[in-house]
Amino acid sequence: MLEESLSGPELSYIVLTDGHNFIPLAPTRDHKRVFDHDRGPNTGGMGAYSSDSLLWPELEAQIEQTIVRPALEGLAKESRPYCGFLYFGLMLTAAGPKVLEFNCRLGDPETQRF
């Protein structure tokens, strides 16, 4: 199986949901490399940061409309509404946000905010 090669910054988008409605948490990005400009080895969870510059309103609306809502609706349609924290690991590509992974928990290191 071939996979699409994606490039762009990653974004952690976490929502709290009752299975139908949701409230987004502040978007975060985890530190990937020891040094700036992607130099050095991968840290494997050194921590995360959040900034208003990570996500602008139009991009957040696109993520909610094309990723979050369809995921929640799909689970509900299968009689499996999910209640709790739902983590979306995203890649922000030139073609729009792409899903790298889903997790049914708070992300680590995304919750290691100071």
N, CA, C and O atoms as a GROMACS GRO file, in nm:
protein
  456
    1MET      N    1   0.084  -0.116   0.000
    1MET     CA    2   0.000   0.000   0.000
    1MET      C    3   0.089   0.124   0.000
    1MET      O    4   0.184   0.132   0.078
    2LEU      N    5   0.059   0.217  -0.084
    2LEU     CA    6   0.130   0.344  -0.090
    2LEU      C    7   0.056   0.449  -0.010
    2LEU      O    8  -0.067   0.452  -0.007
    3GLU      N    9   0.132   0.535   0.055
    3GLU     CA   10   0.072   0.644   0.129
    3GLU      C   11   0.114   0.776   0.067
    3GLU      O   12   0.220   0.786   0.006
    4GLU      N   13   0.031   0.876   0.084
    4GLU     CA   14   0.060   1.009   0.034
    4GLU      C   15   0.171   1.072   0.119
    4GLU      O   16   0.166   1.067   0.242
    5SER      N   17   0.269   1.131   0.054
    5SER     CA   18   0.375   1.203   0.124
    5SER      C   19   0.324   1.343   0.156
    5SER      O   20   0.284   1.417   0.066
    6LEU      N   21   0.326   1.380   0.283
    6LEU     CA   22   0.272   1.508   0.325
    6LEU      C   23   0.384   1.597   0.378
    6LEU      O   24   0.478   1.549   0.442
    7SER      N   25   0.373   1.725   0.351
    7SER     CA   26   0.468   1.819   0.410
    7SER      C   27   0.392   1.940   0.459
    7SER      O   28   0.291   1.982   0.401
    8GLY      N   29   0.442   1.995   0.566
    8GLY     CA   30   0.380   2.110   0.629
    8GLY      C   31   0.391   2.097   0.778
    8GLY      O   32   0.437   1.994   0.828
    9PRO      N   33   0.350   2.198   0.851
    9PRO     CA   34   0.357   2.189   0.997
    9PRO      C   35   0.247   2.098   1.053
    9PRO      O   36   0.137   2.090   0.998
   10GLU      N   37   0.279   2.031   1.162
   10GLU     CA   38   0.180   1.949   1.231
   10GLU      C   39   0.101   2.036   1.328
   10GLU      O   40   0.149   2.140   1.373
   11LEU      N   41  -0.019   1.990   1.361
   11LEU     CA   42  -0.104   2.060   1.456
   11LEU      C   43  -0.180   1.958   1.538
   11LEU      O   44  -0.236   1.863   1.482
   12SER      N   45  -0.183   1.976   1.668
   12SER     CA   46  -0.264   1.892   1.756
   12SER      C   47  -0.393   1.967   1.785
   12SER      O   48  -0.391   2.077   1.839
   13TYR      N   49  -0.506   1.906   1.749
   13TYR     CA   50  -0.637   1.968   1.768
   13TYR      C   51  -0.719   1.872   1.853
   13TYR      O   52  -0.750   1.761   1.811
   14ILE      N   53  -0.754   1.916   1.973
   14ILE     CA   54  -0.824   1.830   2.068
   14ILE      C   55  -0.961   1.892   2.097
   14ILE      O   56  -0.972   2.013   2.118
   15VAL      N   57  -1.064   1.808   2.099
   15VAL     CA   58  -1.198   1.855   2.134
   15VAL      C   59  -1.251   1.772   2.250
   15VAL      O   60  -1.212   1.657   2.270
   16LEU      N   61  -1.340   1.832   2.326
   16LEU     CA   62  -1.417   1.763   2.428
   16LEU      C   63  -1.557   1.749   2.372
   16LEU      O   64  -1.619   1.848   2.333
   17THR      N   65  -1.608   1.626   2.367
   17THR     CA   66  -1.736   1.603   2.301
   17THR      C   67  -1.830   1.516   2.384
   17THR      O   68  -1.787   1.433   2.463
   18ASP      N   69  -1.959   1.540   2.364
   18ASP     CA   70  -2.062   1.454   2.424
   18ASP      C   71  -2.112   1.352   2.323
   18ASP      O   72  -2.210   1.281   2.348
   19GLY      N   73  -2.046   1.344   2.210
   19GLY     CA   74  -2.086   1.252   2.104
   19GLY      C   75  -2.154   1.323   1.988
   19GLY      O   76  -2.164   1.267   1.878
   20HIS      N   77  -2.200   1.444   2.010
   20HIS     CA   78  -2.267   1.521   1.905
   20HIS      C   79  -2.212   1.664   1.899
   20HIS      O   80  -2.177   1.713   1.791
   21ASN      N   81  -2.205   1.730   2.012
   21ASN     CA   82  -2.151   1.866   2.022
   21ASN      C   83  -2.006   1.856   2.067
   21ASN      O   84  -1.963   1.755   2.121
   22PHE      N   85  -1.931   1.964   2.044
   22PHE     CA   86  -1.792   1.963   2.089
   22PHE      C   87  -1.744   2.102   2.123
   22PHE      O   88  -1.797   2.203   2.075
   23ILE      N   89  -1.643   2.106   2.206
   23ILE     CA   90  -1.574   2.230   2.243
   23ILE      C   91  -1.427   2.207   2.215
   23ILE      O   92  -1.368   2.114   2.270
   24PRO      N   93  -1.366   2.290   2.130
   24PRO     CA   94  -1.223   2.272   2.102
   24PRO      C   95  -1.136   2.328   2.213
   24PRO      O   96  -1.170   2.428   2.276
   25LEU      N   97  -1.024   2.262   2.238
   25LEU     CA   98  -0.923   2.313   2.327
   25LEU      C   99  -0.825   2.397   2.246
   25LEU      O  100  -0.832   2.397   2.123
   26ALA      N  101  -0.736   2.467   2.312
   26ALA     CA  102  -0.638   2.548   2.241
   26ALA      C  103  -0.551   2.457   2.154
   26ALA      O  104  -0.505   2.353   2.201
   27PRO      N  105  -0.527   2.494   2.028
   27PRO     CA  106  -0.442   2.412   1.942
   27PRO      C  107  -0.298   2.415   1.992
   27PRO      O  108  -0.253   2.515   2.048
   28THR      N  109  -0.228   2.306   1.972
   28THR     CA  110  -0.090   2.296   2.016
   28THR      C  111  -0.003   2.232   1.909
   28THR      O  112  -0.053   2.174   1.812
   29ARG      N  113   0.124   2.244   1.929
   29ARG     CA  114   0.222   2.177   1.842
   29ARG      C  115   0.331   2.124   1.934
   29ARG      O  116   0.383   2.198   2.018
   30ASP      N  117   0.366   1.997   1.919
   30ASP     CA  118   0.471   1.944   2.005
   30ASP      C  119   0.607   1.968   1.943
   30ASP      O  120   0.622   1.984   1.822
   31HIS      N  121   0.706   1.971   2.030
   31HIS     CA  122   0.845   1.989   1.984
   31HIS      C  123   0.891   1.858   1.923
   31HIS      O  124   0.883   1.752   1.986
   32LYS      N  125   0.940   1.864   1.801
   32LYS     CA  126   0.984   1.742   1.733
   32LYS      C  127   1.134   1.719   1.744
   32LYS      O  128   1.178   1.607   1.770
   33ARG      N  129   1.211   1.823   1.726
   33ARG     CA  130   1.357   1.809   1.723
   33ARG      C  131   1.421   1.885   1.838
   33ARG      O  132   1.364   1.982   1.888
   34VAL      N  133   1.537   1.842   1.878
   34VAL     CA  134   1.608   1.904   1.990
   34VAL      C  135   1.641   2.050   1.960
   34VAL      O  136   1.630   2.135   2.048
   35PHE      N  137   1.682   2.080   1.836
   35PHE     CA  138   1.726   2.214   1.802
   35PHE      C  139   1.630   2.282   1.705
   35PHE      O  140   1.551   2.214   1.639
   36ASP      N  141   1.636   2.414   1.696
   36ASP     CA  142   1.554   2.490   1.603
   36ASP      C  143   1.579   2.447   1.459
   36ASP      O  144   1.683   2.389   1.428
   37HIS      N  145   1.483   2.477   1.372
   37HIS     CA  146   1.493   2.450   1.228
   37HIS      C  147   1.507   2.301   1.198
   37HIS      O  148   1.579   2.262   1.106
   38ASP      N  149   1.439   2.218   1.277
   38ASP     CA  150   1.437   2.072   1.257
   38ASP      C  151   1.575   2.008   1.259
   38ASP      O  152   1.600   1.912   1.186
   39ARG      N  153   1.664   2.060   1.340
   39ARG     CA  154   1.797   2.000   1.354
   39ARG      C  155   1.801   1.916   1.481
   39ARG      O  156   1.737   1.951   1.580
   40GLY      N  157   1.875   1.810   1.478
   40GLY     CA  158   1.890   1.725   1.595
   40GLY      C  159   1.792   1.610   1.596
   40GLY      O  160   1.703   1.604   1.511
   41PRO      N  161   1.809   1.519   1.691
   41PRO     CA  162   1.722   1.401   1.697
   41PRO      C  163   1.581   1.435   1.744
   41PRO      O  164   1.558   1.538   1.807
   42ASN      N  165   1.486   1.347   1.712
   42ASN     CA  166   1.348   1.362   1.756
   42ASN      C  167   1.344   1.345   1.907
   42ASN      O  168   1.407   1.254   1.963
   43THR      N  169   1.269   1.431   1.973
   43THR     CA  170   1.264   1.429   2.120
   43THR      C  171   1.170   1.324   2.176
   43THR      O  172   1.189   1.279   2.289
   44GLY      N  173   1.070   1.284   2.100
   44GLY     CA  174   0.976   1.184   2.149
   44GLY      C  175   0.888   1.233   2.264
   44GLY      O  176   0.846   1.153   2.348
   45GLY      N  177   0.860   1.361   2.269
   45GLY     CA  178   0.768   1.411   2.370
   45GLY      C  179   0.830   1.507   2.469
   45GLY      O  180   0.808   1.493   2.590
   46MET      N  181   0.906   1.602   2.422
   46MET     CA  182   0.975   1.697   2.509
   46MET      C  183   0.878   1.801   2.567
   46MET      O  184   0.908   1.862   2.670
   47GLY      N  185   0.767   1.822   2.504
   47GLY     CA  186   0.672   1.923   2.548
   47GLY      C  187   0.599   1.981   2.430
   47GLY      O  188   0.621   1.940   2.316
   48ALA      N  189   0.513   2.075   2.456
   48ALA     CA  190   0.433   2.134   2.349
   48ALA      C  191   0.417   2.284   2.375
   48ALA      O  192   0.443   2.333   2.485
   49TYR      N  193   0.374   2.354   2.272
   49TYR     CA  194   0.346   2.496   2.287
   49TYR      C  195   0.219   2.531   2.214
   49TYR      O  196   0.175   2.459   2.124
   50SER      N  197   0.160   2.642   2.254
   50SER     CA  198   0.040   2.690   2.191
   50SER      C  199   0.056   2.839   2.162
   50SER      O  200   0.118   2.912   2.240
   51SER      N  201   0.002   2.882   2.050
   51SER     CA  202   0.010   3.022   2.011
   51SER      C  203  -0.108   3.053   1.920
   51SER      O  204  -0.156   2.966   1.847
   52ASP      N  205  -0.155   3.176   1.926
   52ASP     CA  206  -0.263   3.217   1.837
   52ASP      C  207  -0.223   3.204   1.690
   52ASP      O  208  -0.310   3.190   1.604
   53SER      N  209  -0.094   3.207   1.662
   53SER     CA  210  -0.049   3.198   1.523
   53SER      C  211  -0.059   3.057   1.466
   53SER      O  212  -0.044   3.039   1.346
   54LEU      N  213  -0.084   2.956   1.549
   54LEU     CA  214  -0.094   2.818   1.500
   54LEU      C  215  -0.220   2.794   1.419
   54LEU      O  216  -0.221   2.710   1.329
   55LEU      N  217  -0.326   2.868   1.449
   55LEU     CA  218  -0.456   2.839   1.388
   55LEU      C  219  -0.537   2.967   1.375
   55LEU      O  220  -0.571   3.032   1.475
   56TRP      N  221  -0.568   3.003   1.253
   56TRP     CA  222  -0.649   3.121   1.228
   56TRP      C  223  -0.795   3.077   1.208
   56TRP      O  224  -0.819   2.960   1.178
   57PRO      N  225  -0.892   3.168   1.224
   57PRO     CA  226  -1.035   3.130   1.225
   57PRO      C  227  -1.081   3.052   1.102
   57PRO      O  228  -1.158   2.957   1.115
   58GLU      N  229  -1.036   3.089   0.983
   58GLU     CA  230  -1.080   3.019   0.861
   58GLU      C  231  -1.031   2.875   0.859
   58GLU      O  232  -1.103   2.784   0.818
   59LEU      N  233  -0.908   2.853   0.904
   59LEU     CA  234  -0.853   2.717   0.908
   59LEU      C  235  -0.924   2.634   1.014
   59LEU      O  236  -0.952   2.516   0.992
   60GLU      N  237  -0.954   2.695   1.128
   60GLU     CA  238  -1.026   2.622   1.232
   60GLU      C  239  -1.165   2.582   1.183
   60GLU      O  240  -1.210   2.470   1.209
   61ALA      N  241  -1.233   2.670   1.113
   61ALA     CA  242  -1.365   2.638   1.058
   61ALA      C  243  -1.354   2.522   0.959
   61ALA      O  244  -1.440   2.434   0.958
   62GLN      N  245  -1.250   2.521   0.877
   62GLN     CA  246  -1.230   2.413   0.780
   62GLN      C  247  -1.205   2.280   0.852
   62GLN      O  248  -1.259   2.177   0.812
   63ILE      N  249  -1.124   2.281   0.956
   63ILE     CA  250  -1.096   2.160   1.034
   63ILE      C  251  -1.224   2.107   1.098
   63ILE      O  252  -1.249   1.987   1.095
   64GLU      N  253  -1.303   2.197   1.154
   64GLU     CA  254  -1.427   2.153   1.218
   64GLU      C  255  -1.526   2.098   1.117
   64GLU      O  256  -1.592   1.997   1.145
   65GLN      N  257  -1.539   2.161   1.000
   65GLN     CA  258  -1.637   2.120   0.900
   65GLN      C  259  -1.596   1.995   0.824
   65GLN      O  260  -1.681   1.912   0.790
   66THR      N  261  -1.466   1.979   0.796
   66THR     CA  262  -1.424   1.868   0.710
   66THR      C  263  -1.364   1.750   0.786
   66THR      O  264  -1.346   1.642   0.728
   67ILE      N  265  -1.332   1.769   0.914
   67ILE     CA  266  -1.268   1.660   0.989
   67ILE      C  267  -1.346   1.627   1.117
   67ILE      O  268  -1.390   1.514   1.134
   68VAL      N  269  -1.363   1.726   1.206
   68VAL     CA  270  -1.423   1.699   1.336
   68VAL      C  271  -1.569   1.657   1.324
   68VAL      O  272  -1.607   1.550   1.372
   69ARG      N  273  -1.651   1.740   1.260
   69ARG     CA  274  -1.794   1.707   1.249
   69ARG      C  275  -1.818   1.575   1.175
   69ARG      O  276  -1.898   1.494   1.222
   70PRO      N  277  -1.752   1.549   1.060
   70PRO     CA  278  -1.773   1.419   0.994
   70PRO      C  279  -1.732   1.299   1.081
   70PRO      O  280  -1.796   1.195   1.076
   71ALA      N  281  -1.626   1.314   1.160
   71ALA     CA  282  -1.584   1.205   1.248
   71ALA      C  283  -1.690   1.177   1.354
   71ALA      O  284  -1.726   1.062   1.377
   72LEU      N  285  -1.740   1.283   1.418
   72LEU     CA  286  -1.843   1.265   1.521
   72LEU      C  287  -1.973   1.211   1.462
   72LEU      O  288  -2.037   1.124   1.520
   73GLU      N  289  -2.011   1.263   1.345
   73GLU     CA  290  -2.133   1.215   1.279
   73GLU      C  291  -2.120   1.069   1.237
   73GLU      O  292  -2.215   0.992   1.248
   74GLY      N  293  -2.001   1.031   1.190
   74GLY     CA  294  -1.979   0.892   1.150
   74GLY      C  295  -1.989   0.796   1.268
   74GLY      O  296  -2.049   0.689   1.256
   75LEU      N  297  -1.932   0.834   1.380
   75LEU     CA  298  -1.942   0.751   1.500
   75LEU      C  299  -2.086   0.740   1.548
   75LEU      O  300  -2.132   0.631   1.584
   76ALA      N  301  -2.158   0.852   1.548
   76ALA     CA  302  -2.299   0.851   1.591
   76ALA      C  303  -2.384   0.767   1.497
   76ALA      O  304  -2.474   0.695   1.541
   77LYS      N  305  -2.357   0.776   1.367
   77LYS     CA  306  -2.433   0.699   1.267
   77LYS      C  307  -2.415   0.549   1.288
   77LYS      O  308  -2.506   0.471   1.260
   78GLU      N  309  -2.298   0.510   1.336
   78GLU     CA  310  -2.271   0.368   1.364
   78GLU      C  311  -2.316   0.329   1.505
   78GLU      O  312  -2.278   0.223   1.555
   79SER      N  313  -2.396   0.415   1.569
   79SER     CA  314  -2.443   0.393   1.706
   79SER      C  315  -2.326   0.378   1.804
   79SER      O  316  -2.332   0.299   1.898
   80ARG      N  317  -2.221   0.455   1.780
   80ARG     CA  318  -2.103   0.456   1.865
   80ARG      C  319  -2.063   0.600   1.901
   80ARG      O  320  -1.948   0.638   1.882
   81PRO      N  321  -2.157   0.679   1.951
   81PRO     CA  322  -2.118   0.817   1.984
   81PRO      C  323  -2.008   0.816   2.089
   81PRO      O  324  -2.015   0.744   2.188
   82TYR      N  325  -1.908   0.896   2.065
   82TYR     CA  326  -1.793   0.900   2.156
   82TYR      C  327  -1.805   1.020   2.249
   82TYR      O  328  -1.828   1.132   2.203
   83CYS      N  329  -1.791   0.997   2.378
   83CYS     CA  330  -1.793   1.102   2.479
   83CYS      C  331  -1.655   1.110   2.543
   83CYS      O  332  -1.603   1.011   2.592
   84GLY      N  333  -1.599   1.229   2.541
   84GLY     CA  334  -1.468   1.247   2.603
   84GLY      C  335  -1.380   1.336   2.518
   84GLY      O  336  -1.427   1.416   2.438
   85PHE      N  337  -1.250   1.319   2.537
   85PHE     CA  338  -1.153   1.396   2.460
   85PHE      C  339  -1.120   1.320   2.332
   85PHE      O  340  -1.094   1.200   2.335
   86LEU      N  341  -1.122   1.390   2.220
   86LEU     CA  342  -1.086   1.331   2.092
   86LEU      C  343  -0.973   1.414   2.032
   86LEU      O  344  -0.988   1.534   2.010
   87TYR      N  345  -0.862   1.349   2.008
   87TYR     CA  346  -0.740   1.414   1.960
   87TYR      C  347  -0.727   1.391   1.810
   87TYR      O  348  -0.737   1.278   1.762
   88PHE      N  349  -0.704   1.498   1.736
   88PHE     CA  350  -0.680   1.491   1.593
   88PHE      C  351  -0.537   1.537   1.567
   88PHE      O  352  -0.505   1.654   1.589
   89GLY      N  353  -0.454   1.448   1.523
   89GLY     CA  354  -0.318   1.484   1.482
   89GLY      C  355  -0.323   1.522   1.336
   89GLY      O  356  -0.353   1.437   1.251
   90LEU      N  357  -0.294   1.646   1.304
   90LEU     CA  358  -0.312   1.698   1.168
   90LEU      C  359  -0.180   1.744   1.107
   90LEU      O  360  -0.087   1.783   1.178
   91MET      N  361  -0.174   1.740   0.974
   91MET     CA  362  -0.066   1.801   0.897
   91MET      C  363  -0.131   1.912   0.815
   91MET      O  364  -0.226   1.888   0.741
   92LEU      N  365  -0.079   2.032   0.829
   92LEU     CA  366  -0.134   2.147   0.756
   92LEU      C  367  -0.060   2.159   0.624
   92LEU      O  368   0.045   2.223   0.616
   93THR      N  369  -0.115   2.098   0.520
   93THR     CA  370  -0.051   2.096   0.388
   93THR      C  371  -0.101   2.212   0.302
   93THR      O  372  -0.197   2.280   0.339
   94ALA      N  373  -0.037   2.232   0.190
   94ALA     CA  374  -0.081   2.335   0.095
   94ALA      C  375  -0.221   2.304   0.041
   94ALA      O  376  -0.293   2.396   0.001
   95ALA      N  377  -0.260   2.177   0.041
   95ALA     CA  378  -0.392   2.136  -0.007
   95ALA      C  379  -0.497   2.136   0.104
   95ALA      O  380  -0.612   2.098   0.081
   96GLY      N  381  -0.459   2.178   0.225
   96GLY     CA  382  -0.552   2.180   0.337
   96GLY      C  383  -0.508   2.084   0.445
   96GLY      O  384  -0.411   2.010   0.428
   97PRO      N  385  -0.580   2.083   0.557
   97PRO     CA  386  -0.544   1.995   0.668
   97PRO      C  387  -0.569   1.848   0.634
   97PRO      O  388  -0.671   1.813   0.574
   98LYS      N  389  -0.475   1.764   0.674
   98LYS     CA  390  -0.485   1.619   0.653
   98LYS      C  391  -0.471   1.550   0.787
   98LYS      O  392  -0.393   1.593   0.872
   99VAL      N  393  -0.546   1.442   0.808
   99VAL     CA  394  -0.542   1.367   0.934
   99VAL      C  395  -0.425   1.270   0.932
   99VAL      O  396  -0.413   1.188   0.841
  100LEU      N  397  -0.341   1.280   1.034
  100LEU     CA  398  -0.233   1.183   1.053
  100LEU      C  399  -0.278   1.072   1.148
  100LEU      O  400  -0.245   0.955   1.129
  101GLU      N  401  -0.353   1.111   1.251
  101GLU     CA  402  -0.398   1.013   1.350
  101GLU      C  403  -0.513   1.068   1.433
  101GLU      O  404  -0.532   1.190   1.444
  102PHE      N  405  -0.589   0.976   1.492
  102PHE     CA  406  -0.691   1.006   1.591
  102PHE      C  407  -0.650   0.936   1.720
  102PHE      O  408  -0.594   0.827   1.716
  103ASN      N  409  -0.677   0.997   1.832
  103ASN     CA  410  -0.660   0.932   1.962
  103ASN      C  411  -0.780   0.965   2.048
  103ASN      O  412  -0.831   1.077   2.044
  104CYS      N  413  -0.824   0.870   2.126
  104CYS     CA  414  -0.937   0.892   2.217
  104CYS      C  415  -0.885   0.922   2.356
  104CYS      O  416  -0.914   0.850   2.452
  105ARG      N  417  -0.808   1.028   2.366
  105ARG     CA  418  -0.749   1.069   2.493
  105ARG      C  419  -0.686   1.205   2.474
  105ARG      O  420  -0.677   1.257   2.363
  106LEU      N  421  -0.643   1.263   2.585
  106LEU     CA  422  -0.561   1.383   2.575
  106LEU      C  423  -0.425   1.342   2.523
  106LEU      O  424  -0.374   1.236   2.560
  107GLY      N  425  -0.367   1.422   2.438
  107GLY     CA  426  -0.236   1.390   2.382
  107GLY      C  427  -0.125   1.418   2.481
  107GLY      O  428  -0.138   1.503   2.569
  108ASP      N  429  -0.018   1.348   2.465
  108ASP     CA  430   0.103   1.374   2.542
  108ASP      C  431   0.213   1.390   2.440
  108ASP      O  432   0.242   1.293   2.370
  109PRO      N  433   0.275   1.502   2.424
  109PRO     CA  434   0.299   1.606   2.523
  109PRO      C  435   0.203   1.726   2.516
  109PRO      O  436   0.228   1.827   2.581
  110GLU      N  437   0.097   1.718   2.440
  110GLU     CA  438   0.010   1.834   2.422
  110GLU      C  439  -0.049   1.886   2.552
  110GLU      O  440  -0.083   2.004   2.561
  111THR      N  441  -0.062   1.801   2.652
  111THR     CA  442  -0.120   1.844   2.780
  111THR      C  443  -0.013   1.890   2.879
  111THR      O  444  -0.046   1.924   2.993
  112GLN      N  445   0.112   1.893   2.838
  112GLN     CA  446   0.220   1.934   2.928
  112GLN      C  447   0.242   2.084   2.921
  112GLN      O  448   0.356   2.130   2.910
  113ARG      N  449   0.136   2.160   2.928
  113ARG     CA  450   0.147   2.306   2.921
  113ARG      C  451   0.185   2.362   3.057
  113ARG      O  452   0.145   2.309   3.161
  114PHE      N  453   0.261   2.467   3.056
  114PHE     CA  454   0.305   2.531   3.180
  114PHE      C  455   0.218   2.649   3.210
  114PHE      O  456   0.238   2.717   3.311
   0.00000   0.00000   0.00000
